[in-house]
Amino acid sequence: MSRILIAYSSTDGHTRTICARLRQVAQRQGHFTTVLPLAQSETLDLEAFDTIVIGASIRYGKHQPEVAKFIQRHQALLERKGNAFFTVNIVARKPEKSRPETNPYLIKFLRQISWKPKLLEVFAGRLDYPSYRFVDRFMIRLIMRMTNGPTDPKAVIDFTDWAQVDAFGLRLCSMP
Ligand SMILES: Cc1cc2nc3c(=O)[nH]c(=O)nc-3n(C[C@H](O)[C@H](O)[C@H](O)COP(=O)(O)O)c2cc1C
């Protein structure tokens, strides 16, 4: 049994939901798993974990600044452990942008940091127009119109492939 920390950065909660699913998978495999926002993870004794996973969503082209800061602060520790990173974004709904080697946000982010995660994944996120503020709804609909995505302002669509999430959870469990 190993101890796994899944630390996340989530604005609307979807990345947190993905992390909760990963915890279910890991716990079913008999691992002790903690899921917490990145900020709260800072208060833990990170040395106590065998594997640390970081998950973060994209908003207007970027992960939240706390993600790179956490990585920078704890890079040496992360490198001593099993470690993984995943990103969540809407562009990943497109098959040609859905893999670590092809998702533009992940490619760019990895160029900006020097940490090389042992495991990488990209998940398509969730669209929830009714819950967005006016300006956000306007902007996302504009982006969707330009990329042939759904523009119905009532649309709530979960693009996440949950079987892919489960498979990633199992890969986490088999990390050395
Ligand atoms: C205001 C806003 C801006 C977003 N910007 C982008 C973006 O630039 N590129 C993208 O692929 N997805 C973008 N998304 C989609 C989110 O990444 C997606 O909804 C994800 O599921 C959000 O995860 P979270 O709830 O954990 O924050 C945006 C969503 C919102 C609400």
The ligand as an SDF file (V2000), in Angstrom:
LIG
                    3D

 31 33  0  0  0  0  0  0  0  0999 V2000
  -13.6410   31.5760  -17.9110 C   0  0  0  0  0  0  0  0  0  0  0  0
  -13.1540   30.3020  -18.5420 C   0  0  0  0  0  0  0  0  0  0  0  0
  -12.0550   30.3190  -19.3720 C   0  0  0  0  0  0  0  0  0  0  0  0
  -11.6010   29.1280  -19.9830 C   0  0  0  0  0  0  0  0  0  0  0  0
  -10.5320   29.1780  -20.8340 N   0  0  0  0  0  0  0  0  0  0  0  0
  -10.1770   28.0580  -21.5040 C   0  0  0  0  0  0  0  0  0  0  0  0
   -9.1270   28.1050  -22.4600 C   0  0  0  0  0  0  0  0  0  0  0  0
   -8.4940   29.1190  -22.7000 O   0  0  0  0  0  0  0  0  0  0  0  0
   -8.8400   26.9480  -23.1260 N   0  0  0  0  0  0  0  0  0  0  0  0
   -9.5110   25.7780  -22.8990 C   0  0  0  0  0  0  0  0  0  0  0  0
   -9.2100   24.7780  -23.5520 O   0  0  0  0  0  0  0  0  0  0  0  0
  -10.4720   25.7050  -21.9670 N   0  0  0  0  0  0  0  0  0  0  0  0
  -10.8280   26.8090  -21.2730 C   0  0  0  0  0  0  0  0  0  0  0  0
  -11.8350   26.7600  -20.3550 N   0  0  0  0  0  0  0  0  0  0  0  0
  -12.4750   25.4800  -20.0780 C   0  0  0  0  0  0  0  0  0  0  0  0
  -12.0220   24.8750  -18.7520 C   0  0  0  0  0  0  0  0  0  0  0  0
  -10.6730   24.4850  -18.8030 O   0  0  0  0  0  0  0  0  0  0  0  0
  -12.9240   23.6790  -18.4250 C   0  0  0  0  0  0  0  0  0  0  0  0
  -14.2320   24.1690  -18.2470 O   0  0  0  0  0  0  0  0  0  0  0  0
  -12.5010   22.9000  -17.2240 C   0  0  0  0  0  0  0  0  0  0  0  0
  -13.3750   21.7960  -17.0590 O   0  0  0  0  0  0  0  0  0  0  0  0
  -12.5080   23.7570  -15.9720 C   0  0  0  0  0  0  0  0  0  0  0  0
  -12.0300   23.0100  -14.8930 O   0  0  0  0  0  0  0  0  0  0  0  0
  -12.2180   23.5260  -13.3860 P   0  0  0  0  0  0  0  0  0  0  0  0
  -13.7110   23.4950  -13.1180 O   0  0  0  0  0  0  0  0  0  0  0  0
  -11.4870   22.5390  -12.5630 O   0  0  0  0  0  0  0  0  0  0  0  0
  -11.6360   24.9020  -13.3130 O   0  0  0  0  0  0  0  0  0  0  0  0
  -12.2780   27.9120  -19.7210 C   0  0  0  0  0  0  0  0  0  0  0  0
  -13.4040   27.9110  -18.8640 C   0  0  0  0  0  0  0  0  0  0  0  0
  -13.8460   29.0910  -18.2840 C   0  0  0  0  0  0  0  0  0  0  0  0
  -15.0490   29.0590  -17.3930 C   0  0  0  0  0  0  0  0  0  0  0  0
  1  2  1  0
  2  3  1  0
  2 30  2  0
  3  4  2  0
  4  5  1  0
  4 28  1  0
  5  6  2  0
  6  7  1  0
  6 13  1  0
  7  8  2  0
  7  9  1  0
  9 10  1  0
 10 11  2  0
 10 12  1  0
 12 13  2  0
 13 14  1  0
 14 15  1  0
 14 28  1  0
 15 16  1  0
 16 17  1  0
 16 18  1  0
 18 19  1  0
 18 20  1  0
 20 21  1  0
 20 22  1  0
 22 23  1  0
 23 24  1  0
 24 25  2  0
 24 26  1  0
 24 27  1  0
 28 29  2  0
 29 30  1  0
 30 31  1  0
M  END
$$$$
